[in-house]
Amino acid sequence: MNNIDVHKNVAKLPTTQKAVANAIVKSEINNDPNGSRHIFMDNWYTTLQLLALMLTNWNLRGVGICRANRKGFASKDLVLDKNSKRGSFVRKVEKKLGMVITRWKDHSKVLQTVSTVMIKGLTSITRRTGPK
């Protein structure tokens, strides 16, 4: 596989993780002088491994919807099925990884989120593009 225009530090990652990690490194959003940034992703890119990599290597927090069949997802520990009442949820805190994994029942399906944002309460979010 060609790694044209892929930073050498992320070239060996799986394809979807490589895309996100390359964008982080190339755009230099990991060099925020004001502390940690938060990145929000959809289920195509969100993996526990990528969020752990972002947190440990670049001090980036991440939140995203995660597919239940992703490697490392604790689906056996978070049992919730389609017959559950709407709004019901189960949650697991992975202190070793610094993550919260949540499953909840929406209208017709069960959704999963993974987050390394471990802040109590509500915060306001500002959309930013690039290093500024």
N, C-alpha and C positions, 0 to 999 in steps of 0.2 A: 504494500500500500504506500502511496506517495504521501509524504508529509511536507508538501510545498507550503511555505509560509507558516509553518507550525513551529513554535518555540521549542528548542531542544529539551527544555525541562518538562514538557508535557507530551512529547511525541509518543511515548509508550503507553499512554492511557487508552482505555476503550474509546471508541469513536464519539459517542455523545458527550462523555466527560471531557474528551480532548477539545471539543468545540468550545465548551464553556471555559475551561481552564486556559486555552489559548487566547480567548477574548479577554480574560482577566489579566493575563500577563502582558499581552500586546498593548492593551489600553491603559495599563498602569493604574487601574482603579484600586489595586491593593496597596498603593502608596498614599493613603489618605492621612495627612498630617493631623487631622482632627479625631482620629480613632478608627473604629470599625464601621464599615459600610454594611448595609443589608441588601441582599439580592433575592428577588422573588422569581421563581421558575415554575414552568408548567410540568406536567407529568412526563413529557418527552425527555427532559434533562435531569430531573430530580432523582438522585440516588443517595443513599446514606454515605457511600464511599466518597462521592464528590463533595457533599457537605462537610464531611470530616476533613478532607483535603483542604477545602477553602478555609476552614476554621483554624487548622493547625499551621498551614503554610503561609497564609496570606491575611490572617485576622479578619476574614470576611464572614459575616453571619448570613445564613440562608434559610429560606422558607419555600416550600413547594408542595404541590400535590404529588404523591408518589404512587406508582403502580404497586399493587399488593404482591405481584410476582417478582419484584426486583430482588436481586441478591442482597441478603442481609436484612430484609424487612421482617419484622417480628410478627408475621401474620398468625403464627401458632399461639403466641402470647396475647394477641388482640382479637379474640373471637367475637365476631358480630356478623350476622347474616342478613339477607334481604328481607326476612320475616320480622326483623326487629322493628320496634316502634320508631317512627320518624323523629329525629332529634336525639336519639340515644347515642351514646359514644363510649369508647374505652380509650384509655391513654396509658402510655408507658414512658417513663423517664429513664433514659440511658445516661446515667451520670458519667460513665467511663468515656462515652463519646460526646457528652455535652449536648444531647438531643432530646427532644420531646417528639414522640410518635403518637399520632392520634388517628383513630378510625371513628367515623360517625355515619349514621344512616340519614341520607338525604331523601328526596321524594321517592325515587325508584331504585337507587343503588347505594352501595357502601363506598365511601371515599376515604382516602388516607392522606394525611399530611405529615411532613417531617419538618422540624424546625430546630435551628441552633440558636435562635433568638430566645434567650432565657430571662426575659424582663417581665416583671409583674405589672399588670395594668395595661392601659391603652396608650399608644404613642401615635403621634402624627407622622405621616410619611410624605416625603417630597420626592418626586420623580427627577432623577438626574441621569444625564447621558455623558459617558466618557469620564475623564479624570477630573472634571470640574463640576 
